[in-house]
Amino acid sequence: MTTQEEQTRIGLRFPTGFVFGAATSAYQIEGAVDEDGRGVSIWDTFAKTPGRVLNGDNADVAIDHYHRYREDAQIMAELGLSAYRFSVSWPRIQPDGSGRINQKGLDFYKRLTDELRRHGIDPWLTLYHWDLPQALEDRGGWPNRDTAYCFADYAATVHEALKDYVHTFSTVNEPWCTAFLGYASGEHAPGRREPENAIRGAHHLNLAHGLSVQAMGARRVGGCVNLYAITPATASEADQDAARRIDGLQNRFFLDALMTGRYPQDVLDDLGMDLDFIRDGDLATIKAPIDLLLVNYYSRFTVSGAPGGRASAAAAPTDTGSPWVGSEHVSFVNGGRPVTAMGWEIDRGGLLEVLSRVARDYPAIPMVVSENGAAFDDVLEHGRVHDAERVAYLDEHLRACRDAIDAGVPLEGYFAWSLMDNFEWAWGYGKRFGLVHVDFETQRRVLKDSALWYSEIIRQNRRHEQTDS
């Protein structure tokens, strides 16, 4: 008779070669914003603007990964991670967003990837996780078409410098967030509330993806989208239409472009604006062949078209507008599920739903869950963090991954978000997603119970692989 814990481990057995990783992003962890020639990013500017980030927090130091990367790689090795997904800071490579290359910036990522490889950890490199060089924002940011071409040049530079160290590249992380939180609601940097420019930015982010795929010509390149399962609050026509609209802007606008070379016509109709910035040939470029699709998943949306609701899925920490361009009337309602500390509903079925949908509705492509995790109100007591809620969350979503594989979804890996507690954007240091607890004053790292649990899942699967071979 096995214990409940052993049953959990046995029940989370994955195919040989399944990738178990964790993820971070440069601005949230690196710090060292004024060191070794790094330029200013939009998040540096945004975080130092009063009222933009909770408690006036900024990431000047963050968790000091720039200086502590060797210690952090050792932690990854102790956990048994087979891969680590991180992002490169564009202003660390090109301080002005174009032109001059900062060799010291490239050298840092060479040291990082070399350290990862020394521990047997596969580096997965993301080119853009929201830290646009301020110099490019000063020239219009993502609504300016030229930014997409600058990004392609930057991608080619990083690829050429690191192609011998990194075998999996991804382009733009969650373009929805950059476009609609950055240029429509103003919750994220650069904090603009310009709905039409948000749509321009979304298209140019898609274009940047395609141009960079072409520029790199890499052996293994992926695109990354954040997908949500969408449920209408009732069967009413208004709520059904609300679900179609939010699904269109959140999911299909990006999936259709990347995977089929088209924008959904109903979404374009919802926007009701001049789309002359979409030029002939753009969508063919956006559809540049990729080797895998990275899917970030956190929650399900339950939506209503009835008047009187609120226009965001969870409360923002600061004063913001609506990110839902053309569908500002749609409200988000509580679907009756438990929630994380972010107010995000927990729903493993939504992960199975979005993975199955991609496999069913789009051309066949290998997938990984590139971000999945949850913030909870963690407490460090006597040197331990007993984060049972996070363990349950990870367990449920890994089971959804297993269900997806059993259903025929070509899912090849899972990356927990995030490896360590860090700077959580407009929430500052108030929300903790990490497997590893970080004391932001002393920078001391402590493995939470969730880290130990995840590590044991990885070890159990590796033992099965050895037995099977």
C-alpha positions in Angstrom: 0.0 0.0 0.0 1.6 3.3 -1.1 1.3 6.5 0.8 -0.7 9.4 -0.6 2.6 11.2 -1.3 3.9 8.2 -3.3 0.7 8.0 -5.2 1.0 11.6 -6.2 4.5 11.0 -7.5 3.6 7.9 -9.4 0.6 9.6 -10.9 2.9 12.4 -12.3 4.9 10.2 -14.5 5.8 11.8 -17.9 7.2 10.5 -21.2 11.0 10.0 -21.5 12.7 13.3 -22.3 9.9 15.5 -21.0 11.5 18.8 -20.0 11.1 20.0 -16.4 12.2 23.6 -16.0 11.6 26.9 -14.3 11.4 30.4 -15.7 12.4 34.0 -14.9 12.8 37.3 -16.7 15.7 39.7 -16.8 14.2 42.8 -15.4 12.5 41.0 -12.5 15.7 39.3 -11.2 18.9 40.8 -12.5 19.3 44.2 -10.8 22.6 45.9 -11.7 20.7 48.5 -13.8 23.6 50.9 -14.0 26.4 48.4 -14.4 28.6 47.3 -17.3 27.1 49.7 -19.9 23.4 48.7 -19.5 21.1 51.3 -20.9 17.7 52.5 -19.5 14.6 50.4 -20.1 11.0 51.5 -20.0 10.5 49.7 -16.8 13.4 51.7 -15.1 11.5 54.9 -16.1 8.0 53.5 -15.2 9.0 52.2 -11.8 10.5 55.5 -10.8 7.4 57.5 -11.8 5.3 58.1 -8.7 2.1 56.1 -8.5 3.1 53.6 -11.1 4.4 50.7 -8.9 3.0 49.7 -5.6 5.0 51.1 -2.6 7.3 52.9 -5.1 9.3 49.7 -5.6 11.8 49.3 -8.4 14.1 46.6 -9.7 17.5 48.5 -9.4 18.7 45.6 -7.3 15.8 43.1 -7.6 17.3 39.8 -6.4 20.8 40.6 -7.6 20.9 37.7 -10.1 23.5 39.6 -12.1 26.0 39.0 -9.3 24.5 35.8 -7.9 23.9 33.8 -11.1 26.4 31.1 -10.0 24.6 30.6 -6.7 21.2 30.6 -8.6 22.5 28.0 -11.1 23.6 25.8 -8.2 20.1 26.0 -6.8 18.7 24.9 -10.2 21.1 22.0 -10.2 20.0 21.0 -6.7 16.4 21.0 -7.8 17.3 18.8 -10.8 16.0 21.2 -13.5 16.6 20.0 -17.0 16.1 23.5 -18.4 16.0 27.1 -17.4 14.0 29.7 -19.3 15.4 33.2 -18.9 15.2 36.4 -20.9 18.0 38.7 -22.2 17.8 42.4 -21.3 17.7 44.3 -24.6 19.1 47.5 -23.0 22.0 45.5 -21.6 22.9 44.4 -25.2 22.0 47.6 -27.0 21.8 50.6 -24.6 20.1 52.7 -27.3 17.9 50.0 -28.8 19.9 50.0 -32.0 23.4 50.6 -33.3 26.2 50.1 -30.8 26.5 46.6 -29.2 27.6 46.4 -25.5 30.0 43.5 -25.4 29.9 43.4 -21.6 26.2 42.6 -21.8 26.7 39.7 -24.2 29.6 38.5 -22.0 27.2 38.2 -19.0 24.9 35.9 -20.9 27.8 33.8 -22.1 28.9 33.4 -18.5 25.3 32.5 -17.4 24.7 30.0 -20.2 28.2 28.4 -19.6 27.4 28.0 -15.9 24.1 26.4 -16.7 25.6 24.0 -19.1 28.3 23.1 -16.6 25.5 21.9 -14.3 23.8 20.0 -17.1 20.9 22.6 -17.4 19.7 23.5 -20.9 19.4 27.3 -21.4 16.2 28.4 -23.0 16.6 32.0 -24.1 13.7 34.5 -24.5 14.7 37.6 -26.5 12.1 40.0 -25.1 10.3 40.0 -21.8 9.0 43.6 -21.7 12.1 45.7 -21.0 12.2 47.9 -24.2 15.1 50.3 -24.3 13.8 53.7 -23.3 15.5 55.2 -26.4 13.1 53.3 -28.6 10.1 54.3 -26.5 11.2 57.9 -27.0 10.9 57.3 -30.7 7.4 55.9 -30.4 7.8 52.5 -28.8 6.0 49.5 -30.2 3.4 51.5 -32.1 6.3 52.7 -34.2 6.9 50.1 -37.0 10.7 50.8 -36.9 10.8 49.1 -33.5 10.1 45.7 -35.0 13.1 46.1 -37.4 15.3 47.2 -34.5 14.2 44.0 -32.7 15.1 41.8 -35.6 18.6 43.3 -35.6 18.9 42.8 -31.9 17.7 39.2 -32.2 20.3 38.5 -34.9 23.1 39.9 -32.7 22.1 37.8 -29.7 21.7 34.7 -31.8 25.1 35.1 -33.4 26.8 35.6 -30.0 25.0 32.8 -28.1 24.1 30.2 -30.7 26.9 27.9 -29.5 25.6 28.1 -26.0 21.8 28.1 -26.5 19.8 25.7 -28.7 16.3 27.0 -28.0 15.3 30.6 -28.6 11.9 32.2 -28.2 11.0 35.7 -29.5 8.5 37.9 -27.7 7.1 36.8 -24.4 3.3 37.4 -24.1 2.9 40.1 -26.7 -0.7 40.7 -25.4 0.7 42.1 -22.1 3.2 44.4 -23.8 0.6 45.8 -26.2 -2.5 46.1 -24.1 -1.2 46.5 -20.5 1.5 48.9 -21.8 -0.4 51.0 -24.3 -4.1 50.6 -23.5 -4.6 50.2 -19.8 -1.4 51.8 -18.7 -0.8 49.2 -15.9 2.6 48.2 -17.4 5.4 50.3 -18.8 5.4 52.6 -20.6 2.0 53.4 -19.0 0.2 54.8 -22.0 -3.6 54.8 -22.5 -3.9 54.9 -26.2 -6.2 52.2 -27.5 -5.4 52.6 -31.2 -1.7 52.6 -30.5 -2.1 49.4 -28.5 -3.4 47.7 -31.6 -0.6 49.1 -33.6 1.8 47.8 -31.0 0.2 44.4 -31.0 0.7 44.1 -34.8 4.3 45.3 -34.6 5.1 42.9 -31.8 3.8 40.1 -34.1 5.8 41.5 -36.9 8.9 41.7 -34.7 8.4 38.0 -34.0 8.3 37.1 -37.7 11.2 39.3 -38.6 13.4 38.0 -35.8 12.7 34.3 -36.8 13.9 35.2 -40.3 16.9 37.1 -39.0 18.1 34.3 -36.7 17.6 31.3 -39.0 18.0 29.2 -35.9 17.6 25.5 -35.6 15.0 25.8 -32.8 12.9 28.9 -32.4 9.5 29.3 -30.8 6.8 32.0 -30.4 5.3 32.6 -27.0 1.6 33.4 -26.2 -0.3 33.7 -23.0 -3.6 31.9 -23.4 -6.8 31.8 -21.3 -9.8 29.5 -21.2 -12.8 31.8 -21.7 -16.3 31.0 -20.3 -19.4 33.1 -20.7 -21.1 33.9 -17.4 -24.5 32.7 -18.7 -26.0 31.4 -21.9 -27.3 34.9 -22.8 -26.4 36.3 -26.2 -24.6 39.2 -24.5 -22.4 36.9 -22.5 -21.7 34.6 -25.4 -20.6 37.7 -27.4 -18.4 38.8 -24.6 -16.7 35.5 -24.5 -16.1 35.6 -28.3 -14.6 39.1 -28.0 -12.2 38.4 -25.2 -11.2 35.1 -26.7 -10.5 37.0 -29.9 -8.4 39.7 -28.5 -6.6 37.6 -25.9 -6.0 34.3 -27.8 -7.0 34.3 -31.5 -5.4 37.6 -32.5 -2.0 36.2 -31.7 -2.5 32.5 -32.4 -4.1 33.0 -35.8 -1.4 35.4 -36.9 1.5 33.2 -35.8 0.0 29.9 -36.9 -2.1 30.7 -40.0 -0.9 34.1 -41.2 -4.3 35.8 -40.7 -6.0 38.0 -38.2 -9.6 36.9 -37.2 -12.0 39.0 -39.1 -14.5 39.3 -36.2 -11.7 40.8 -34.0 -10.8 43.3 -36.7 -14.5 44.2 -36.9 -14.8 44.6 -33.1 -11.9 47.1 -33.2 -13.6 49.3 -35.7 -10.5 51.3 -36.6 -8.4 52.1 -39.6 -5.9 49.2 -39.9 -3.6 50.8 -42.6 -0.6 49.9 -40.5 -1.0 46.3 -41.5 0.9 46.2 -44.7 1.0 43.8 -47.6 3.3 40.9 -46.7 3.2 41.5 -43.0 1.2 38.4 -42.1 3.3 36.2 -44.3 6.3 37.4 -42.3 4.5 36.9 -39.0 3.8 33.3 -40.1 7.5 32.5 -40.5 8.0 28.8 -39.7 8.7 28.1 -36.0 9.7 24.9 -34.3 7.6 25.0 -31.2 4.9 27.0 -29.5 5.4 28.3 -25.9 2.2 28.5 -24.0 1.9 30.5 -20.8 -1.2 29.7 -18.7 -2.4 30.9 -15.3 -6.2 31.1 -15.1 -9.6 31.1 -16.7 -11.7 34.2 -17.5 -15.5 34.2 -16.9 -17.0 37.1 -18.8 -20.2 39.0 -19.2 -21.6 41.5 -21.7 -24.2 42.8 -19.3 -23.7 46.3 -18.0 -22.4 47.2 -14.6 -19.4 44.8 -14.3 -15.8 45.7 -13.9 -13.4 45.9 -16.8 -10.5 43.9 -15.6 -10.0 40.2 -14.7 -8.4 41.0 -11.3 -7.8 44.2 -9.4 -4.8 46.2 -10.6 -2.5 47.7 -8.0 -2.6 51.2 -9.4 -5.1 53.4 -11.3 -5.5 51.9 -14.8 -7.8 51.9 -17.8 -9.2 48.9 -19.7 -6.9 46.8 -21.8 -9.8 45.4 -23.9 -9.7 47.7 -26.9 -13.1 47.6 -28.7 -14.7 45.6 -25.9 -14.4 47.9 -22.9 -17.9 47.1 -21.9 -17.1 43.5 -21.2 -16.9 42.6 -17.5 -15.2 39.8 -15.6 -17.1 37.9 -13.0 -16.2 35.4 -10.3 -16.6 31.9 -11.6 -16.8 30.4 -8.1 -13.3 28.9 -8.1 -10.6 29.4 -5.5 -8.2 32.2 -6.2 -4.5 32.9 -5.8 -3.1 36.0 -4.0 -3.4 37.8 -7.3 -7.1 37.1 -7.4 -6.7 34.8 -10.3 -9.0 31.8 -10.4 -7.4 28.4 -10.2 -8.6 26.0 -12.9 -6.5 23.1 -14.2 -9.2 22.3 -16.7 -8.4 25.5 -18.5 -4.9 24.4 -19.2 -6.1 21.2 -20.7 -8.6 23.2 -22.7 -6.2 25.6 -24.2 -3.6 23.0 -25.0 -6.2 20.7 -26.6 -7.6 23.7 -28.6 -4.2 24.6 -30.1 -3.6 20.9 -31.1 -7.1 20.7 -32.6 -7.6 24.0 -34.3 -4.1 24.9 -35.6 -1.3 23.3 -37.7 0.5 20.6 -35.7 3.4 21.9 -33.7 5.3 20.8 -30.6 4.3 22.7 -27.4 5.7 23.5 -24.0 4.0 25.1 -21.0 6.5 27.9 -20.7 5.0 29.6 -17.6 2.6 28.3 -15.0 2.5 29.1 -11.3 0.8 31.1 -8.6 1.4 33.8 -6.0 0.3 33.0 -2.4 0.9 34.7 0.9 4.1 32.8 1.8 5.5 33.0 5.3 9.1 32.1 6.2 9.1 30.5 9.6 12.0 28.7 11.3 13.8 28.5 8.0 11.0 26.9 6.0 8.1 28.0 3.8 5.2 25.6 3.9 3.4 26.6 0.7 0.9 23.8 0.5 -1.4 25.9 -1.8 1.4 26.2 -4.4 2.2 22.5 -4.2 -1.5 21.8 -4.9 -1.6 24.3 -7.7 1.5 22.8 -9.4 0.3 19.2 -8.8 -3.1 20.0 -10.5 -1.5 21.7 -13.5 1.1 19.1 -14.0 -1.8 16.6 -14.0 -3.5 18.6 -16.7 -0.3 18.4 -18.7 -0.3 14.6 -18.3 -4.0 14.6 -19.4 -3.1 16.6 -22.5 -0.4 14.2 -23.5 -2.7 11.3 -23.0 -5.2 13.1 -25.3 -2.6 13.3 -28.0 -1.3 16.9 -27.5 2.4 17.1 -28.5 3.5 18.6 -25.2 7.2 18.4 -24.6 7.8 20.3 -21.3 6.7 22.4 -18.4 8.3 25.4 -16.8 7.2 26.6 -13.4 6.8 30.3 -12.9 8.9 31.3 -11.3 12.2 29.9 -10.1 12.5 32.6 -7.4 10.5 35.4 -5.8 11.2 38.6 -7.6 10.0 42.0 -8.7 6.4 41.4 -9.8 5.9 44.4 -12.2 3.4 47.0 -11.0 2.9 44.9 -7.8 6.5 45.5 -6.8 7.7 43.1 -4.2 4.2 42.5 -2.8 3.5 39.2 -4.6 5.6 36.0 -4.4 5.5 33.4 -7.2 8.8 31.7 -6.5 9.7 28.1 -5.8 12.5 29.7 -3.9 11.9 32.3 -1.2 14.1 35.4 -1.4 14.6 37.8 1.5 14.8 41.0 -0.5 16.9 42.7 2.2 19.6 40.1 2.6 19.1 38.2 -0.7 19.1 34.9 1.2 17.5 32.1 -0.8 15.4 29.4 0.8 13.8 26.4 -0.9 10.1 26.4 -0.3 8.2 23.1 0.2 7.0 23.5 -3.5 10.6 23.5 -4.7 11.3 20.3 -2.7 8.1 18.7 -4.1 8.9 19.7 -7.7 12.4 18.4 -7.3 11.1 15.1 -6.1 8.8 14.9 -9.1 11.7 15.4 -11.4 13.8 12.8 -9.7 11.0 10.2 -9.8 10.6 10.8 -13.5 14.4 10.4 -14.1 14.4 7.2 -12.2 11.6 5.9 -14.4 13.5 6.9 -17.5 16.6 5.0 -16.3 14.5 2.0 -15.5 12.7 2.1 -18.9 16.0 2.4 -20.8 
